[in-house]
Amino acid sequence: MRIKTFFLLAFICAMGICLTAQAKVDSEISNSFKAASAPLDLASSVNGKYVFVLSKGSVDIYTNDGKLEDSISVDPSFNHISVSGLDLANLEDKIFLSSESTGKVQELSYSFIVSIDITNASFLGMPNAPVNIVIFSDFQCPYCSKLGPTFDEILKKNLETVKISYKHFPIRGHAQGVPAALAAIAAQKQGKFWQYHDLLFQNMRDLKPEKYIEIATSIGLNMDQFKKDMADPQSMAQVSKDQQDGAQAGVKGTPSIFINGRKVKDRTVAGMQKLIDEELAKIKSRQ
């Protein structure tokens, strides 16, 4: 009897220990807002900045503070939503919708229309063009170096309607990315950014301090001013500002191109021309 009592007490003590060792949940409401329509399902964007609320016939996109940004019309039968993407692999965000009643599954690619400051950016084309193309680029990026002919053709086709602006986005790991950007800004201050830009890409595999001086000399820059501007903290501030603007626009790699704030996924002449024509059609419809 004593043995049974001992084991019973031991079991009770063990249970007591287990109960006291259980984790407790401390929770609080960190945010809440009222959706415009009755929610059927919801999901968060990969970067955590947006909430996608699926209601009957639409996906409403809210910021975390409950501001409705936009809506996407969808099949009213959809009643489930999820979001995927992978920032580190530069995989675009996608929305997946499904319907229990029909068994239908749909995948939507999406990107946000962003506002990009091009106040100090070097540009080609018409200053007040209705269509603004902004490129975030790195002088050690081989893909960026191949875009020159594409933009030449775009400008020829859209002489009166397109402006192309350059923003610096040196990639981490490219040792000469920042120095090359500083050299290009120094050339910009003497009105020769695009000449210098082209020669940097032509010498992309041989970028070093001596090469920056050599290129500057070859296009007739004032060398004392060039060296002074390269070392000017304001030049570095311009590079940093461009990088911050890129990060805010969702840039993860180079080249990243935006047409009136819309991320370009097809970087061919035909792909970009399609977006240009769509933007011009929008402008015409508002007139």
C-alpha positions as MATLAB code, in Angstrom:
seq = 'MRIKTFFLLAFICAMGICLTAQAKVDSEISNSFKAASAPLDLASSVNGKYVFVLSKGSVDIYTNDGKLEDSISVDPSFNHISVSGLDLANLEDKIFLSSESTGKVQELSYSFIVSIDITNASFLGMPNAPVNIVIFSDFQCPYCSKLGPTFDEILKKNLETVKISYKHFPIRGHAQGVPAALAAIAAQKQGKFWQYHDLLFQNMRDLKPEKYIEIATSIGLNMDQFKKDMADPQSMAQVSKDQQDGAQAGVKGTPSIFINGRKVKDRTVAGMQKLIDEELAKIKSRQ';
ca = [
       0.000    0.000    0.000;
       2.865    2.329    0.873;
       4.472    1.602   -2.507;
       1.266    2.457   -4.384;
       0.902    5.658   -2.379;
       4.521    6.585   -3.141;
       4.065    6.141   -6.890;
       0.765    8.060   -6.805;
       2.432   10.974   -5.025;
       5.367   10.828   -7.424;
       2.962   10.927  -10.396;
       1.065   13.900   -8.940;
       4.312   15.753   -8.282;
       5.485   15.054  -11.824;
       2.218   16.360  -13.212;
       2.561   19.435  -11.061;
       6.015   20.074  -12.384;
       4.766   19.683  -15.932;
       1.899   22.079  -15.357;
       4.104   24.766  -13.842;
       6.618   24.374  -16.702;
       4.030   24.955  -19.441;
       4.544   28.137  -21.457;
       1.939   30.863  -21.184;
       0.944   33.119  -24.045;
       1.095   36.874  -23.610;
      -0.943   38.543  -26.343;
      -2.176   41.989  -27.214;
      -3.904   43.565  -30.204;
      -1.139   45.204  -32.197;
      -3.346   46.498  -34.981;
      -6.900   46.394  -36.277;
      -8.993   48.044  -38.955;
     -12.393   47.670  -40.556;
     -12.406   46.213  -44.075;
     -14.567   47.862  -46.730;
     -16.265   44.534  -47.539;
     -16.900   41.349  -45.574;
     -13.585   39.390  -45.549;
     -13.576   35.809  -46.769;
      -9.835   35.298  -46.263;
      -6.665   37.350  -45.935;
      -2.897   37.189  -46.408;
       0.129   39.386  -45.760;
       2.578   40.593  -48.401;
       6.024   39.003  -48.287;
       7.593   42.209  -46.945;
       4.882   42.533  -44.294;
       3.850   46.035  -45.399;
       0.453   45.143  -46.862;
      -2.590   43.047  -46.031;
      -4.592   41.453  -48.843;
      -8.246   41.014  -47.899;
     -10.271   38.739  -50.145;
     -13.942   39.624  -50.297;
     -16.571   38.481  -52.772;
     -15.324   39.569  -56.199;
     -12.246   41.551  -55.133;
      -8.874   41.551  -53.414;
      -8.536   44.754  -51.383;
      -4.984   45.878  -50.605;
      -4.483   47.660  -47.278;
      -1.426   49.117  -45.593;
      -0.793   47.889  -42.067;
      -2.513   50.958  -40.630;
      -5.715   50.107  -42.512;
      -5.421   52.495  -45.469;
      -7.020   51.045  -48.608;
      -4.438   51.319  -51.394;
      -6.218   49.616  -54.279;
      -8.506   46.749  -55.290;
      -8.181   43.950  -57.831;
     -11.337   42.493  -59.350;
     -11.426   38.674  -59.199;
     -13.848   35.814  -59.797;
     -16.568   35.990  -57.091;
     -16.246   32.232  -56.487;
     -12.764   32.589  -54.958;
     -12.820   32.185  -51.183;
      -9.157   31.502  -50.269;
      -6.025   33.611  -50.765;
      -2.302   33.180  -50.124;
       0.806   35.143  -51.118;
       4.295   33.961  -52.045;
       7.638   35.436  -53.070;
      11.284   35.359  -52.073;
      13.182   38.617  -51.655;
      16.636   37.042  -51.410;
      16.186   35.186  -54.704;
      14.551   38.217  -56.345;
      11.416   36.184  -57.037;
       8.410   38.384  -57.662;
       5.447   38.375  -55.306;
       2.385   36.450  -56.436;
      -1.175   36.058  -55.190;
      -2.813   32.625  -55.282;
      -6.598   32.336  -55.240;
      -8.756   29.231  -54.988;
     -12.426   28.307  -54.890;
     -13.933   25.493  -52.845;
     -17.131   25.538  -54.916;
     -15.538   25.323  -58.384;
     -12.075   23.911  -57.666;
     -10.566   26.765  -59.670;
      -7.051   27.997  -58.797;
      -5.572   31.244  -60.124;
      -2.126   32.853  -59.864;
      -1.723   36.643  -60.088;
       1.588   38.492  -60.447;
       1.488   41.941  -58.892;
       3.649   44.955  -58.182;
       2.912   48.357  -56.711;
       3.054   51.598  -58.693;
       5.709   53.647  -56.923;
       6.787   57.271  -56.888;
      10.504   57.808  -57.560;
      12.372   61.081  -57.033;
      14.406   61.921  -60.157;
      15.244   65.520  -59.216;
      19.033   65.124  -59.479;
      19.116   62.223  -61.930;
      20.838   62.464  -65.304;
      18.374   61.856  -68.101;
      17.894   61.391  -71.823;
      14.881   62.537  -73.822;
      12.325   65.282  -73.283;
      12.541   66.984  -69.848;
       8.744   67.178  -69.472;
       7.879   63.920  -71.223;
       4.616   62.278  -70.106;
       6.286   58.876  -69.759;
       9.188   58.582  -67.323;
      11.477   55.559  -67.472;
      13.719   55.191  -64.435;
      16.560   52.694  -64.330;
      18.414   51.634  -61.178;
      21.807   50.456  -62.349;
      25.303   49.389  -61.262;
      28.421   49.946  -63.353;
      29.690   46.439  -62.553;
      26.428   44.776  -63.589;
      26.835   42.912  -66.921;
      23.084   42.938  -67.563;
      22.982   46.726  -67.120;
      25.793   47.141  -69.655;
      23.667   45.559  -72.400;
      20.712   47.955  -72.108;
      22.192   50.835  -74.143;
      20.889   49.681  -77.562;
      17.463   48.942  -76.040;
      17.108   52.468  -74.696;
      18.445   53.967  -77.926;
      15.640   52.232  -79.818;
      13.038   53.247  -77.220;
      14.065   56.904  -77.559;
      13.974   56.773  -81.368;
      10.423   55.428  -81.254;
       9.250   57.899  -78.608;
      11.123   61.140  -79.239;
       8.428   63.438  -77.850;
       6.962   61.241  -75.130;
       9.733   59.500  -73.155;
      12.341   60.585  -70.611;
      14.927   58.079  -69.308;
      16.483   58.823  -65.905;
      19.464   57.074  -64.313;
      19.613   56.178  -60.608;
      22.683   54.676  -58.923;
      22.202   51.346  -57.169;
      25.643   49.816  -56.476;
      25.257   46.164  -55.514;
      26.845   44.887  -52.319;
      29.826   42.766  -53.293;
      30.751   44.889  -56.302;
      33.889   46.550  -54.958;
      33.964   49.249  -57.643;
      30.224   49.898  -57.683;
      30.310   52.927  -55.390;
      33.594   54.442  -56.693;
      32.312   54.155  -60.274;
      29.052   55.859  -59.274;
      31.005   58.680  -57.608;
      33.112   59.127  -60.739;
      29.975   59.253  -62.902;
      28.448   61.899  -60.621;
      31.657   63.928  -60.889;
      31.339   63.737  -64.689;
      27.658   64.686  -64.413;
      28.642   67.894  -62.613;
      30.625   68.860  -65.726;
      27.756   67.937  -68.065;
      29.274   64.707  -69.406;
      27.500   61.971  -67.482;
      26.347   59.917  -70.466;
      29.753   59.935  -72.185;
      31.333   58.809  -68.946;
      28.515   56.294  -68.346;
      29.154   54.604  -71.719;
      32.910   54.410  -71.181;
      32.494   52.949  -67.689;
      30.445   50.104  -69.115;
      32.922   49.604  -71.956;
      35.673   49.226  -69.327;
      33.520   47.374  -66.802;
      36.066   44.579  -66.247;
      38.917   47.008  -65.603;
      37.397   49.506  -63.173;
      39.887   50.984  -60.696;
      40.983   54.463  -59.550;
      43.439   54.879  -62.426;
      40.740   54.013  -64.957;
      38.409   56.719  -63.631;
      41.143   59.301  -64.155;
      41.957   57.907  -67.602;
      38.327   58.087  -68.765;
      37.866   61.586  -67.337;
      40.980   62.784  -69.160;
      39.863   61.178  -72.429;
      36.616   63.190  -72.520;
      38.274   66.462  -71.543;
      37.054   66.934  -67.991;
      38.663   69.497  -65.656;
      40.697   67.042  -63.602;
      41.069   69.145  -60.464;
      37.315   69.648  -60.355;
      36.692   65.981  -61.188;
      38.813   64.762  -58.262;
      37.246   67.317  -55.931;
      33.706   66.287  -56.917;
      34.507   62.573  -56.580;
      35.587   63.162  -52.991;
      32.736   65.553  -52.199;
      30.444   64.130  -49.457;
      27.480   65.439  -51.465;
      28.343   62.960  -54.223;
      28.207   60.079  -51.755;
      24.960   61.502  -50.382;
      23.494   61.345  -53.910;
      24.481   57.672  -54.249;
      22.980   56.887  -50.839;
      19.773   58.743  -51.712;
      19.437   56.770  -54.945;
      19.942   53.515  -53.039;
      17.316   54.514  -50.474;
      14.886   55.461  -53.240;
      15.505   52.084  -54.844;
      14.938   50.194  -51.614;
      11.661   52.050  -51.056;
      10.589   51.163  -54.601;
      11.290   47.493  -53.928;
      14.507   47.235  -55.937;
      16.368   44.036  -55.078;
      18.816   43.840  -57.960;
      19.996   45.536  -61.140;
      18.907   46.485  -63.638;
      15.517   47.477  -62.230;
      13.371   49.576  -64.549;
      10.157   51.467  -63.850;
       7.819   53.102  -66.371;
       5.685   55.765  -64.698;
       6.221   53.885  -61.453;
       5.321   50.455  -62.857;
       7.986   47.760  -62.469;
       9.133   46.469  -65.862;
       9.192   42.666  -66.042;
       9.854   42.330  -69.773;
      12.996   44.357  -70.556;
      12.807   43.868  -74.323;
      11.990   46.807  -76.597;
       8.580   45.257  -77.303;
       7.868   44.690  -73.603;
       8.711   48.248  -72.634;
       6.940   49.736  -75.631;
       3.769   47.943  -74.549;
       3.906   49.681  -71.153;
       4.731   53.035  -72.770;
       1.700   52.725  -75.060;
      -0.504   51.799  -72.093;
       0.660   54.862  -70.170;
       0.080   57.145  -73.155;
      -3.418   55.669  -73.573;
      -4.173   56.403  -69.902;
      -3.051   59.998  -70.298;
      -5.124   60.443  -73.457;
      -8.252   59.034  -71.763;
      -7.946   61.646  -68.999;
      -7.766   64.586  -71.419;
];
